[in-house]
Amino acid sequence: MKYLLVTSLMLFTPMAAHAACSASDFSIEDFKAGTVGSGGAMHLILKGKLVNHCATPAAAQVRVDAKSGSGAVLATKQGWPGGTTNISPGQSVDFDLGRLVRYQPDMQTYAAAITDVRTW
């Protein structure tokens, strides 16, 4: 019985750690969008700072949307700015997801959001 209890605790501990932080415990600060280059060499810059406001180390996934002037989403990409490294409480990591999005002349506005949180 004791073995079963220890095994169960080891199995469910990662789930408990995952539930400790949520998307609302992170923020995106200083998000800036722009372009660099010209013609066929033009590419996007979609950079910002991901900040952990959770009480424990965790990581968050960021999604960026590129939209047309009418608000239609033209491209969406997601990334983990901290990679497979947890961000300590109160700390931040810089990101630029622009290299993942192929520039289109119709792109007018850009948005960033936190879509997932996990501990590594």
WOGI-V942404 format. One record per residue. N is the residue number from 1. RES is the residue in one small letter. PHI is phi in whole degrees, -180 to 180 (999 if undefined). NEAR is the number of other C-alpha atoms within 12 Angstrom. Layout:
BEGIN
N|RES|PHI|NEAR, N|RES|PHI|NEAR
END
This chain:
BEGIN
1|m|999|7, 2|k|-63|8, 3|y|-62|9, 4|l|-63|10, 5|l|-64|11, 6|v|-64|12, 7|t|-63|12, 8|s|-64|14, 9|l|-63|15, 10|m|-66|14, 11|l|-71|13, 12|f|-93|14, 13|t|-59|15, 14|p|-61|15, 15|m|-67|17, 16|a|-66|15, 17|a|-66|24, 18|h|-66|23, 19|a|-80|19, 20|a|-67|22, 21|c|-120|28, 22|s|-132|27, 23|a|-59|27, 24|s|-71|19, 25|d|-84|28, 26|f|-119|35, 27|s|-138|30, 28|i|-110|33, 29|e|-116|21, 30|d|55|19, 31|f|-70|25, 32|k|-133|23, 33|a|-124|29, 34|g|-172|25, 35|t|-126|26, 36|v|-133|16, 37|g|91|12, 38|s|-151|12, 39|g|59|11, 40|g|-72|13, 41|a|-94|12, 42|m|-73|18, 43|h|-140|24, 44|l|-90|32, 45|i|-120|25, 46|l|-130|37, 47|k|-119|30, 48|g|-172|28, 49|k|-129|29, 50|l|-94|41, 51|v|-117|35, 52|n|-93|36, 53|h|-105|25, 54|c|-77|30, 55|a|-78|18, 56|t|-128|25, 57|p|-63|30, 58|a|-161|39, 59|a|-128|41, 60|a|-134|43, 61|q|-97|36, 62|v|-111|38, 63|r|-114|32, 64|v|-116|38, 65|d|-118|33, 66|a|-106|36, 67|k|-122|24, 68|s|-78|19, 69|g|-61|14, 70|s|-87|12, 71|g|96|16, 72|a|-71|17, 73|v|-76|20, 74|l|-95|24, 75|a|-156|27, 76|t|-136|25, 77|k|-139|27, 78|q|-126|28, 79|g|-158|31, 80|w|-106|32, 81|p|-54|32, 82|g|-90|29, 83|g|63|21, 84|t|-100|17, 85|t|-114|19, 86|n|-71|30, 87|i|-97|34, 88|s|-67|24, 89|p|-55|20, 90|g|80|19, 91|q|-96|22, 92|s|-137|28, 93|v|-139|31, 94|d|-79|25, 95|f|-142|33, 96|d|-146|32, 97|l|-94|35, 98|g|-61|33, 99|r|-67|22, 100|l|-86|22, 101|v|-108|29, 102|r|-79|24, 103|y|-63|32, 104|q|-129|22, 105|p|-58|19, 106|d|-75|18, 107|m|-68|27, 108|q|-120|23, 109|t|-131|26, 110|y|-138|34, 111|a|-136|34, 112|a|-128|33, 113|a|-146|29, 114|i|-95|31, 115|t|-112|24, 116|d|-157|24, 117|v|-136|37, 118|r|-155|33, 119|t|-113|30, 120|w|-98|20
END
